[in-house]
Amino acid sequence: MALQMTVTTAHGITLDAAYLRIDEQSGDKGNVNLRVHTYTTLENCQAGCPWIEEKIYNFVPSVADDAPNFIKQGYQYLKTLPEHSQAVDA
């Protein structure tokens, strides 16, 4: 799972089909940290091209018996943020 959306990087480059992936996560039931990398496209990510931007987020996960795993919750959390409101699952 990942997200796809239009992204304008900190360098002012606009990517129409950027691919955002949680490449690292750590934490516990009180706090999960996400390291999200932005790739120019899904294809470039799959080809092993390096990411072009990195952002770190954190959230408090649900530990309910029926809750999705922390990575899925991470993507759900990212989509609640204004900067990712237009993201679609990829």
Order of alpha helices (4+ residues) and beta strands (2+ residues): beta-beta-beta-alpha-beta-alpha-beta
